[in-house]
């Protein structure tokens, strides 16, 4: 299926006043003899029909199933109607603005453009194709540049102001996913001023809710800042968050079918959304043809958003995981570009699901993949343990049901049945918990699991029953006392897997760094990852499961960064006890993290950052030059206690929605996790 695009050529189905054989036009034009005698009235009726049809289809998006492929035809139809509506208002703007026919206002155009931006955003959530996120940004930026909502306060209509508030909130979410923090700062200032005016003029009942929206976004941004060093001018430094195009595994020598990550389920049970935000971006490639924010910024002769849709001639595929050599009908860019755009895995973002909901999504993804595709399961949750009583014995099956990660409690079930005290004490940790053996049926197909929890070690002895590949990356269960637990900034382990240079800066207490020094650190981290990649490829004793997962770009990157995390933490003087280090199943050879070439590169990284006092490396020939660090002024770092992120974070989260009482919001495929207005 070709992805819809509001700039699609509609010459064959153009809705004009003179199209006599158009069914929609005929029905509208034949409504009355007056309409037949006045072509301008026909235009107004056509527009009204398209407007109502588009609103009806948009409202139906929330009822689409969150899983499967049945949503695609409905999305296609919705895009087509909005395409016709957008082009129609461009062609007949002068007539529609006439009060005798319709009285079209600038904010009416802005609302249509905002809905198209929403469609692109939700299409991105369904397909994981980042180019649709860029298209959403283009529409939202065009609304702002052309000031479609400029005069809503003058209309003295609070409903119009609410539409503008929702537009700002949605635009900020898209900017968050695109890491456009400079734009977010401007949008936050404008949103703050608008909320103040809205409150002053109308004294609405929902003003407190909108201030909560501001607070949530601000909290999210502040949490992001705490793990991002600044340069000497006070500006945040930049680190890549998405998979870079050049980072691809070597071609398989045996010519067999390469394993591919097809589905990812990201589950967060605690409050903070940063971990989900980081994982989501780490599971996407950097767009190869990133849309320019200014593309199509000029209005056409009819006063419409001439190129607001961007990529007028480009038609990407739906982001489905079909074979790269056969899927997609893109008309723009090279075939290699199109292949790169198609390789992002589909993602479900689940926030505090119950055990039943979690099993439903895992089972659905299991059904949808083949033996040559893998599922990634990311679990970020508090640990849950239940001690086995001596009289019960300790058979193998019981140890894998003695604890895992805590899931959300089904409140409806709890309301129906209040257990006795002794029953609650003995069963609650077991019932509301995802145990290792709960995942056993799904290991009939390749399964890659990241567990970020205080009880992650519960998965270290996972049974290998079937012949398919299965692997677990498990976070430390504790952090050193010198690394204070800070529940505001997410998980240190997840930060290492997604942006290792920031994680290194965090555990090294680097808060201010020169631009040149930061670029050097970025380069050294890239070189370190390349060394680890070669070590994994050359490791003869590497478990077959890890060998197979190395075939996928994203899973390969997680394995590489796991080794990098292990190497850095083992060298850090504050990390000493076994529970301070990550672990994996099947275990990797300890020689990987202790390889001389890796140690030498990590030594260079520590020296470049000027934090050699925090690390100890094995004695070797490199010691003679290990102290050659940059000038002390390049990096402001100390051995004082750093604030380490925790697996259970607490910044507030809310589902993606349009704002307080949003009745026109298209539902996401699963609960998304960036701070946005409550529904």
C-alpha positions as CSV (number, residue, x, y, z in Angstrom):
1,X,0.0,0.0,0.0
2,X,1.3,3.4,-0.9
3,X,1.4,5.9,1.9
4,X,-1.1,8.8,1.4
5,X,0.2,12.3,0.9
6,X,-1.9,15.5,0.9
7,X,0.1,16.6,-2.1
8,X,-0.9,13.7,-4.2
9,X,-1.9,14.6,-7.8
10,X,-5.7,14.6,-7.9
11,X,-6.3,15.7,-11.5
12,X,-8.3,12.5,-12.1
13,X,-10.7,13.2,-9.2
14,X,-10.7,17.0,-9.0
15,X,-13.6,18.4,-7.2
16,X,-14.6,21.5,-9.2
17,X,-17.9,23.2,-9.8
18,X,-17.9,22.2,-13.4
19,X,-17.4,18.4,-12.9
20,X,-20.8,17.1,-13.9
21,X,-20.1,13.4,-13.5
22,X,-18.7,13.7,-10.0
23,X,-21.0,11.8,-7.7
24,X,-20.4,14.0,-4.6
25,X,-20.6,17.2,-6.7
26,X,-23.8,16.0,-8.4
27,X,-25.5,15.2,-5.1
28,X,-24.6,18.6,-3.7
29,X,-25.3,20.6,-6.9
30,X,-28.7,18.9,-7.4
31,X,-29.9,19.7,-3.9
32,X,-31.8,22.7,-5.1
33,X,-32.5,24.7,-8.3
34,X,-30.8,27.7,-6.7
35,X,-27.6,25.8,-6.3
36,X,-27.8,24.7,-10.0
37,X,-28.1,28.3,-11.1
38,X,-25.2,29.6,-8.9
39,X,-21.9,27.8,-9.4
40,X,-20.4,29.6,-6.4
41,X,-23.0,28.0,-4.2
42,X,-22.1,24.6,-5.6
43,X,-18.5,25.3,-4.6
44,X,-19.6,26.1,-1.0
45,X,-21.8,23.0,-0.8
46,X,-18.9,20.8,-2.1
47,X,-16.6,22.3,0.5
48,X,-19.1,21.8,3.3
49,X,-19.6,18.1,2.3
50,X,-15.9,17.5,2.2
51,X,-15.4,19.2,5.6
52,X,-18.1,17.2,7.3
53,X,-16.8,13.9,5.7
54,X,-13.3,14.6,6.8
55,X,-14.4,15.3,10.4
56,X,-16.5,12.1,10.4
57,X,-13.5,10.0,9.2
58,X,-11.1,11.7,11.6
59,X,-13.4,11.0,14.6
60,X,-13.5,7.3,13.6
61,X,-9.7,6.9,13.9
62,X,-10.0,6.5,17.7
63,X,-12.1,3.3,17.1
64,X,-9.5,1.6,15.0
65,X,-7.9,-1.5,16.6
66,X,-4.4,-0.8,18.1
67,X,-2.9,-4.0,16.6
68,X,-2.9,-5.7,13.2
69,X,-3.2,-4.2,9.8
70,X,-7.0,-3.5,9.5
71,X,-6.4,0.2,10.3
72,X,-4.5,0.9,7.0
73,X,-7.5,1.2,4.6
74,X,-9.3,3.5,6.9
75,X,-6.2,5.7,7.3
76,X,-5.8,5.7,3.5
77,X,-9.4,6.8,3.0
78,X,-9.1,9.6,5.6
79,X,-5.9,10.9,3.9
80,X,-7.7,10.9,0.6
81,X,-10.6,13.0,1.9
82,X,-8.3,15.5,3.6
83,X,-6.2,15.7,0.4
84,X,-9.3,16.6,-1.6
85,X,-10.4,19.1,1.1
86,X,-7.0,20.8,1.2
87,X,-6.7,21.1,-2.6
88,X,-10.3,22.2,-2.9
89,X,-10.0,25.1,-0.5
90,X,-6.8,26.2,-2.3
91,X,-8.5,26.3,-5.6
92,X,-11.6,28.1,-4.4
93,X,-10.3,30.3,-1.6
94,X,-11.8,33.5,-2.9
95,X,-15.3,32.1,-3.2
96,X,-15.1,30.3,0.2
97,X,-14.0,33.5,2.0
98,X,-17.0,35.3,0.7
99,X,-19.5,35.6,3.6
100,X,-22.4,35.1,1.1
101,X,-21.3,31.5,0.5
102,X,-19.2,30.2,3.4
103,X,-17.2,32.9,5.2
104,X,-14.0,30.8,5.5
105,X,-11.6,32.2,8.1
106,X,-7.9,31.8,8.5
107,X,-8.4,29.7,11.6
108,X,-10.6,27.3,9.6
109,X,-7.7,26.7,7.2
110,X,-5.4,26.2,10.2
111,X,-7.7,23.6,11.7
112,X,-7.6,21.6,8.5
113,X,-3.8,21.8,8.3
114,X,-3.6,20.9,12.0
115,X,-5.7,17.7,11.4
116,X,-3.4,16.7,8.5
117,X,-0.4,17.2,10.8
118,X,-2.1,14.9,13.3
119,X,-2.7,12.3,10.7
120,X,0.9,12.3,9.8
121,X,1.9,12.0,13.4
122,X,-0.4,9.1,14.1
123,X,0.7,7.4,10.9
124,X,4.2,7.7,12.2
125,X,3.2,6.1,15.5
126,X,1.6,3.2,13.5
127,X,4.5,2.7,11.1
128,X,7.6,4.0,12.9
129,X,8.5,5.8,9.7
130,X,10.3,9.0,10.7
131,X,9.7,10.7,7.4
132,X,6.0,11.0,8.3
133,X,7.1,12.7,11.5
134,X,8.9,15.3,9.3
135,X,5.8,15.8,7.3
136,X,3.8,16.4,10.4
137,X,6.4,19.0,11.4
138,X,6.1,20.8,8.1
139,X,2.4,21.2,8.4
140,X,2.6,22.5,12.0
141,X,5.4,24.8,11.1
142,X,3.4,26.2,8.1
143,X,0.5,26.9,10.4
144,X,2.8,28.9,12.7
145,X,4.6,30.7,9.9
146,X,1.4,31.8,8.2
147,X,-0.3,32.6,11.5
148,X,-3.5,30.8,10.7
149,X,-4.6,31.1,14.4
150,X,-3.4,34.6,14.8
151,X,-6.8,36.3,15.4
152,X,-8.6,33.7,17.5
153,X,-8.5,35.9,20.6
154,X,-10.2,38.7,18.6
155,X,-13.1,36.4,17.9
156,X,-14.0,36.2,21.6
157,X,-14.6,32.5,21.2
158,X,-13.0,30.2,23.8
159,X,-13.5,27.1,21.6
160,X,-11.2,28.6,19.0
161,X,-8.5,29.4,21.6
162,X,-8.7,25.8,22.8
163,X,-8.0,24.6,19.2
164,X,-4.9,26.9,19.1
165,X,-3.7,25.6,22.5
166,X,-4.1,22.0,21.3
167,X,-2.2,22.8,18.2
168,X,0.7,24.2,20.3
169,X,0.7,21.1,22.5
170,X,0.8,18.7,19.5
171,X,3.5,20.7,17.8
172,X,5.7,20.5,20.9
173,X,5.3,16.7,20.9
174,X,6.4,16.4,17.3
175,X,9.4,18.7,18.0
176,X,10.3,16.5,21.0
177,X,10.5,13.4,18.8
178,X,12.6,15.3,16.2
179,X,14.9,16.8,19.0
180,X,14.1,20.4,17.9
181,X,14.6,21.9,21.3
182,X,15.4,25.3,19.9
183,X,11.9,25.4,18.4
184,X,10.4,24.0,21.6
185,X,11.7,26.9,23.6
186,X,9.9,29.4,21.4
187,X,6.7,27.3,21.3
188,X,6.7,27.1,25.1
189,X,7.0,30.9,25.4
190,X,4.1,31.3,23.0
191,X,2.0,28.7,24.7
192,X,2.6,30.2,28.1
193,X,1.5,33.6,26.9
194,X,-1.6,32.2,25.2
195,X,-2.6,30.3,28.4
196,X,-2.3,33.5,30.4
197,X,-4.4,35.4,27.9
198,X,-7.0,32.6,27.7
199,X,-7.2,32.6,31.5
200,X,-7.4,36.4,31.8
201,X,-10.1,36.9,29.1
202,X,-12.3,33.9,29.6
203,X,-11.6,32.7,33.2
204,X,-12.2,29.1,32.0
205,X,-12.7,26.1,34.2
206,X,-9.8,24.2,32.4
207,X,-7.1,26.8,33.0
208,X,-5.6,24.8,35.8
209,X,-5.3,21.8,33.4
210,X,-3.5,23.8,30.9
211,X,-1.0,25.0,33.5
212,X,-0.5,21.3,34.4
213,X,0.4,20.7,30.7
214,X,3.0,23.5,30.9
215,X,4.4,22.0,34.1
216,X,4.6,18.5,32.6
217,X,6.5,19.7,29.5
218,X,8.8,21.8,31.6
219,X,9.5,18.9,33.9
220,X,10.3,16.7,30.9
221,X,12.7,19.2,29.4
222,X,14.4,19.8,32.7
223,X,14.9,16.1,33.2
224,X,16.4,15.9,29.7
225,X,18.8,18.7,30.6
226,X,20.2,17.0,33.7
227,X,21.8,14.3,31.5
228,X,23.0,16.7,28.8
229,X,26.3,18.7,29.4
230,X,26.5,22.2,28.2
231,X,29.3,23.9,26.4
232,X,31.3,26.9,27.7
233,X,28.6,29.2,26.4
234,X,25.9,27.4,28.4
235,X,24.3,25.7,25.3
236,X,23.4,22.0,25.5
237,X,25.7,19.8,23.5
238,X,24.3,17.5,20.9
239,X,24.6,13.7,20.7
240,X,23.0,11.4,18.1
241,X,19.9,9.5,19.4
242,X,18.8,7.5,16.3
243,X,20.7,4.8,14.4
244,X,23.2,6.3,12.0
245,X,23.1,5.0,8.4
246,X,26.8,4.0,8.4
247,X,26.3,1.6,11.3
248,X,25.3,-1.6,9.6
249,X,26.6,-5.1,10.3
250,X,28.9,-6.8,7.9
251,X,27.3,-9.0,5.2
252,X,26.8,-12.6,6.2
253,X,29.4,-14.9,4.6
254,X,27.0,-17.9,4.4
255,X,24.4,-16.0,2.4
256,X,21.6,-17.2,4.7
257,X,18.5,-15.3,5.6
258,X,19.4,-12.4,7.9
259,X,17.4,-12.0,11.1
260,X,15.5,-8.7,11.3
261,X,13.9,-6.9,14.2
262,X,10.2,-6.5,13.2
263,X,8.3,-5.7,16.4
264,X,9.2,-3.8,19.5
265,X,7.1,-3.5,22.7
266,X,8.3,-0.8,25.0
267,X,6.7,-1.1,28.5
268,X,7.0,1.5,31.3
269,X,5.4,0.9,34.7
270,X,6.8,3.8,36.6
271,X,6.2,7.5,36.1
272,X,8.9,8.9,33.9
273,X,8.6,9.0,30.2
274,X,12.3,9.7,29.3
275,X,13.2,6.1,29.1
276,X,10.5,5.4,26.6
277,X,11.4,8.5,24.7
278,X,15.0,7.4,24.4
279,X,14.2,3.8,23.4
280,X,11.7,5.0,20.8
281,X,14.4,7.1,19.1
282,X,17.1,4.4,19.4
283,X,14.8,2.1,17.4
284,X,14.7,4.4,14.4
285,X,17.2,5.3,11.8
286,X,18.1,8.8,11.1
287,X,15.9,9.9,8.2
288,X,18.0,9.8,5.0
289,X,16.0,12.5,3.3
290,X,15.1,14.7,6.3
291,X,12.5,17.3,5.4
292,X,13.5,20.9,5.7
293,X,11.4,22.9,8.1
294,X,11.2,25.7,5.6
295,X,10.2,23.5,2.6
296,X,7.0,24.8,1.0
297,X,6.9,27.8,3.3
298,X,5.6,30.2,0.7
299,X,1.9,30.4,0.0
300,X,0.7,29.8,-3.5
301,X,-1.3,32.3,-5.6
302,X,-4.5,31.2,-4.1
303,X,-3.3,31.9,-0.6
304,X,-3.1,28.3,0.4
305,X,-0.2,26.4,1.9
306,X,1.3,25.6,-1.4
307,X,3.9,23.1,-0.4
308,X,3.1,22.5,3.2
309,X,2.8,18.8,2.7
310,X,6.4,18.5,1.6
311,X,7.7,15.8,-0.6
312,X,5.0,16.3,-3.1
313,X,6.2,13.6,-5.4
314,X,7.5,11.2,-2.8
315,X,5.3,8.2,-1.8
316,X,6.8,6.1,1.0
317,X,5.5,2.7,1.9
318,X,3.5,2.1,5.0
319,X,6.5,1.1,7.1
320,X,5.5,-2.6,7.1
321,X,8.2,-5.2,7.3
322,X,7.9,-6.7,3.9
323,X,10.9,-7.9,2.0
324,X,13.0,-4.8,1.1
325,X,13.4,-6.0,-2.4
326,X,9.7,-6.1,-3.2
327,X,7.8,-3.7,-1.0
328,X,7.2,0.0,-1.5
329,X,6.6,2.1,-4.6
330,X,8.5,5.2,-3.8
331,X,9.0,7.5,-6.7
332,X,11.7,9.7,-5.2
333,X,15.2,8.9,-4.1
334,X,17.4,5.9,-4.8
335,X,16.4,2.3,-4.1
336,X,18.9,2.2,-1.2
337,X,17.3,5.3,0.4
338,X,13.9,3.6,0.2
339,X,15.2,0.4,1.7
340,X,16.7,2.4,4.7
341,X,13.4,4.2,5.3
342,X,11.6,0.8,5.5
343,X,13.8,-0.9,8.1
344,X,12.5,0.7,11.3
345,X,10.7,-1.9,13.5
346,X,7.1,-1.3,14.4
347,X,6.6,-0.3,18.0
348,X,3.9,-0.5,20.6
349,X,4.3,2.0,23.5
350,X,2.6,0.7,26.6
351,X,2.3,2.7,29.8
352,X,1.4,0.8,33.0
353,X,-0.4,-2.1,31.3
354,X,-2.0,-4.9,33.3
355,X,-0.7,-8.4,33.0
356,X,-3.6,-9.3,30.7
357,X,-2.9,-6.3,28.4
358,X,0.8,-7.0,28.3
359,X,0.2,-10.6,27.3
360,X,-2.3,-9.5,24.6
361,X,0.3,-7.3,22.9
362,X,3.1,-9.9,23.2
363,X,0.8,-12.6,21.7
364,X,-0.3,-10.3,18.9
365,X,3.3,-9.4,17.9
366,X,4.2,-13.1,18.2
367,X,1.5,-14.0,15.7
368,X,2.6,-11.3,13.2
369,X,6.2,-12.3,12.8
370,X,8.1,-15.1,11.1
371,X,11.0,-17.3,12.3
372,X,13.3,-14.9,10.6
373,X,12.0,-11.8,12.5
374,X,12.6,-10.9,16.1
375,X,10.6,-9.3,18.9
376,X,12.2,-6.8,21.2
377,X,10.6,-6.5,24.6
378,X,11.8,-3.5,26.8
379,X,10.6,-3.8,30.4
380,X,11.2,-0.8,32.8
381,X,9.6,-1.6,36.1
382,X,10.1,-2.0,39.8
383,X,11.3,-5.5,40.9
384,X,8.9,-7.9,42.5
385,X,10.1,-10.9,44.6
386,X,8.5,-13.7,46.5
387,X,10.7,-15.8,48.8
388,X,10.3,-19.6,48.4
389,X,9.5,-21.3,51.7
390,X,11.8,-24.1,52.6
391,X,9.0,-26.6,53.1
392,X,7.9,-26.0,49.5
393,X,11.2,-27.0,48.1
394,X,12.8,-25.2,45.2
395,X,12.1,-27.0,41.9
396,X,13.3,-25.4,38.7
397,X,9.9,-24.4,37.6
398,X,9.2,-22.6,40.8
399,X,12.3,-20.5,40.8
400,X,11.1,-18.9,37.6
401,X,7.8,-18.0,39.2
402,X,9.3,-16.5,42.4
403,X,9.6,-12.9,41.1
404,X,10.3,-10.7,38.2
405,X,9.1,-7.2,37.3
406,X,5.9,-5.7,38.8
407,X,3.0,-5.0,36.5
408,X,0.0,-2.7,36.9
409,X,-2.9,-3.9,39.1
410,X,-6.2,-4.4,37.4
411,X,-8.3,-2.1,39.4
412,X,-11.6,-3.5,38.2
413,X,-10.6,-7.0,39.4
414,X,-9.4,-5.6,42.7
415,X,-12.7,-3.8,43.2
416,X,-14.6,-7.1,42.7
417,X,-12.5,-9.2,45.1
418,X,-10.8,-8.1,48.3
419,X,-8.5,-10.9,49.4
420,X,-7.9,-12.0,53.0
421,X,-4.8,-10.5,54.6
422,X,-2.8,-13.7,54.5
423,X,-3.9,-14.3,50.8
424,X,-2.9,-10.8,49.9
425,X,0.5,-11.1,51.6
426,X,1.3,-14.3,49.8
427,X,-0.2,-13.9,46.4
428,X,0.0,-10.2,45.4
429,X,3.7,-10.2,44.5
430,X,3.1,-13.3,42.4
431,X,-0.1,-12.3,40.6
432,X,0.8,-8.8,39.6
433,X,4.3,-9.7,38.3
434,X,5.8,-10.7,35.0
435,X,7.9,-13.8,35.8
436,X,10.6,-15.2,33.5
437,X,8.6,-18.2,32.7
438,X,5.7,-16.1,31.5
439,X,7.8,-15.3,28.5
440,X,8.7,-19.0,27.8
441,X,5.9,-19.7,25.2
442,X,7.1,-16.8,23.1
443,X,10.6,-18.1,22.8
444,X,9.4,-20.3,19.9
445,X,10.4,-17.3,17.8
446,X,13.5,-15.0,18.3
447,X,13.0,-12.9,21.4
448,X,15.4,-10.1,22.6
449,X,14.5,-8.7,26.0
450,X,15.9,-5.6,27.8
451,X,15.1,-5.6,31.6
452,X,15.7,-2.4,33.5
453,X,14.6,-3.2,37.0
454,X,15.8,-3.6,40.6
455,X,15.1,-7.3,40.1
456,X,16.5,-7.7,36.6
457,X,18.6,-10.7,37.7
458,X,15.5,-12.8,38.0
459,X,15.9,-13.4,34.3
460,X,19.5,-14.5,34.3
461,X,18.8,-18.2,34.4
462,X,16.1,-18.3,31.7
463,X,15.3,-21.8,30.5
464,X,16.3,-22.5,26.9
465,X,13.5,-24.9,25.8
466,X,13.2,-24.2,22.1
467,X,15.8,-23.9,19.3
468,X,15.1,-20.2,18.6
469,X,17.4,-17.4,19.7
470,X,16.6,-15.7,23.0
471,X,18.7,-13.1,24.8
472,X,18.3,-10.8,27.8
473,X,20.2,-7.6,28.7
474,X,19.7,-6.8,32.4
475,X,20.4,-3.6,34.2
476,X,22.3,-3.3,37.5
477,X,20.0,-4.0,40.4
478,X,21.7,-1.4,42.6
479,X,23.9,1.7,42.1
480,X,26.8,2.7,44.3
481,X,26.1,4.9,47.3
482,X,28.3,7.6,45.7
483,X,25.9,7.7,42.7
484,X,22.8,9.2,44.3
485,X,19.5,7.8,43.2
486,X,17.7,10.6,41.3
487,X,14.1,9.7,40.2
488,X,13.8,12.6,37.8
489,X,16.0,11.6,34.9
490,X,15.4,8.0,33.9
491,X,17.5,4.9,34.0
492,X,21.3,5.0,33.7
493,X,21.3,1.6,32.0
494,X,18.8,2.7,29.4
495,X,20.8,5.9,28.8
496,X,23.9,3.8,28.1
497,X,22.0,1.7,25.6
498,X,20.6,4.7,23.8
499,X,23.1,7.6,24.2
500,X,26.3,6.2,25.7
501,X,28.3,9.4,25.5
502,X,25.7,11.1,27.7
503,X,25.7,8.2,30.2
504,X,29.5,8.4,30.3
505,X,29.4,12.1,31.0
506,X,26.8,11.5,33.7
507,X,28.7,8.9,35.7
508,X,31.8,11.1,35.2
509,X,30.0,14.1,36.6
510,X,30.8,16.1,33.5
511,X,28.4,19.0,33.4
512,X,30.3,21.6,31.3
513,X,32.5,20.7,28.4
514,X,34.2,22.6,25.5
515,X,32.8,22.0,22.0
516,X,36.0,20.6,20.7
517,X,36.3,18.2,23.7
518,X,32.7,17.0,23.2
519,X,33.4,16.3,19.6
520,X,36.4,14.4,20.6
521,X,34.4,12.3,23.1
522,X,31.7,11.6,20.4
523,X,34.4,10.4,18.0
524,X,36.1,8.2,20.6
525,X,32.7,6.6,21.6
526,X,32.1,5.9,17.9
527,X,35.6,4.3,17.6
528,X,35.0,2.3,20.8
529,X,31.7,1.0,19.4
530,X,33.5,0.0,16.2
531,X,36.1,-1.9,18.2
532,X,33.5,-3.8,20.1
533,X,31.7,-4.6,16.9
534,X,34.9,-6.2,15.6
535,X,35.4,-8.0,18.8
536,X,32.0,-9.5,18.7
537,X,32.4,-10.6,15.1
538,X,35.7,-12.2,15.8
539,X,34.7,-13.9,19.1
540,X,34.8,-17.7,18.4
541,X,33.0,-18.6,21.6
542,X,30.1,-16.2,21.1
543,X,26.7,-17.8,21.8
544,X,24.7,-18.6,18.6
545,X,21.9,-16.5,19.9
546,X,24.1,-13.4,20.1
547,X,25.5,-14.2,16.7
548,X,22.1,-14.2,15.2
549,X,21.0,-11.0,16.9
550,X,24.1,-9.3,15.6
551,X,22.6,-9.6,12.1
552,X,20.1,-6.8,12.9
553,X,21.3,-3.2,13.0
554,X,19.3,-2.2,16.1
555,X,19.9,-5.3,18.2
556,X,23.6,-5.2,17.2
557,X,23.8,-1.7,18.5
558,X,22.2,-2.7,21.9
559,X,24.7,-5.5,22.3
560,X,27.6,-3.2,21.4
561,X,26.5,-0.6,23.9
562,X,25.9,-3.2,26.6
563,X,29.6,-4.2,26.3
564,X,30.6,-0.5,26.3
565,X,28.5,0.1,29.5
566,X,30.1,-2.9,31.2
567,X,33.6,-1.7,30.3
568,X,33.0,1.8,31.6
569,X,31.4,0.8,34.8
570,X,34.0,-1.9,35.6
571,X,36.7,0.8,35.3
572,X,34.8,3.4,37.3
573,X,36.1,3.4,40.9
574,X,32.6,3.8,42.4
575,X,31.3,0.6,40.9
576,X,32.6,-2.3,42.9
577,X,29.9,-4.8,44.0
578,X,28.4,-7.4,41.6
579,X,25.0,-5.8,41.8
580,X,26.4,-2.6,40.4
581,X,27.0,-4.1,37.0
582,X,24.7,-5.1,34.2
583,X,24.4,-8.7,33.1
584,X,23.2,-10.7,30.1
585,X,21.8,-14.0,29.1
586,X,23.4,-16.0,27.5
587,X,26.5,-14.6,29.2
588,X,29.2,-12.9,27.2
589,X,32.8,-13.8,27.6
590,X,34.5,-11.5,30.3
591,X,37.4,-11.2,27.9
592,X,35.3,-9.0,25.6
593,X,35.0,-6.0,28.0
594,X,38.6,-6.5,29.1
595,X,40.1,-6.7,25.6
596,X,43.4,-4.6,25.5
597,X,42.3,-2.6,22.4
598,X,39.0,-1.7,24.1
599,X,40.7,-0.8,27.3
600,X,43.1,1.5,25.4
601,X,40.3,3.3,23.7
602,X,38.3,3.7,26.9
603,X,41.5,5.1,28.5
604,X,41.7,7.7,25.6
605,X,38.0,8.6,26.2
606,X,38.5,9.2,30.0
607,X,41.7,11.2,29.3
608,X,39.9,13.4,26.7
609,X,37.1,14.1,29.1
610,X,39.6,15.0,31.9
611,X,38.2,12.5,34.4
612,X,41.1,10.1,34.8
613,X,40.7,10.4,38.6
614,X,37.4,8.5,38.5
615,X,38.7,5.5,36.6
616,X,41.2,2.7,37.1
617,X,42.4,0.6,34.2
618,X,44.6,-2.6,34.3
619,X,48.3,-1.8,34.3
620,X,49.8,-1.9,30.9
621,X,52.0,-0.2,28.4
622,X,49.5,2.6,27.9
623,X,50.1,3.9,31.4
624,X,53.0,6.0,30.3
625,X,50.7,8.2,28.1
626,X,47.4,7.8,30.0
627,X,47.8,11.0,31.9
628,X,47.8,13.2,28.8
629,X,44.4,14.9,29.3
630,X,43.3,18.2,27.9
631,X,43.6,21.4,29.9
632,X,41.5,21.5,33.1
633,X,39.4,24.3,31.7
634,X,38.1,22.2,28.9
635,X,35.8,20.1,31.1
636,X,34.4,21.1,34.5
637,X,34.3,17.7,36.2
638,X,34.8,16.4,39.7
639,X,34.8,13.3,41.7
640,X,32.0,14.5,43.8
641,X,28.9,12.5,44.0
642,X,26.9,12.4,40.8
643,X,23.1,11.9,40.5
644,X,22.4,8.6,38.9
645,X,19.2,7.9,37.2
646,X,17.0,5.2,38.5
647,X,14.9,2.5,36.8
648,X,11.8,3.8,38.7
649,X,11.4,7.4,37.7
650,X,8.7,9.8,38.6
651,X,8.2,12.7,36.2
652,X,4.6,12.9,35.3
653,X,3.2,11.4,32.1
654,X,0.0,11.7,30.2
655,X,-1.3,10.0,27.0
656,X,-1.0,11.8,23.7
657,X,-4.1,13.9,23.3
658,X,-5.2,17.2,22.1
659,X,-5.8,18.9,25.5
660,X,-8.4,19.1,28.2
661,X,-11.7,17.7,26.9
662,X,-10.2,16.9,23.5
663,X,-13.1,15.4,21.6
664,X,-11.5,15.4,18.2
665,X,-8.3,13.5,19.0
666,X,-7.3,10.6,16.9
667,X,-6.2,7.8,19.2
668,X,-2.7,6.5,19.0
669,X,-2.1,2.7,18.5
670,X,-1.1,2.4,22.1
671,X,-0.6,4.8,25.0
672,X,2.1,7.1,23.9
673,X,4.4,8.6,26.5
674,X,5.5,12.2,26.0
675,X,4.0,14.9,28.3
676,X,1.1,16.4,26.5
677,X,-2.4,17.6,27.4
678,X,-4.7,15.2,29.2
679,X,-7.7,13.8,27.3
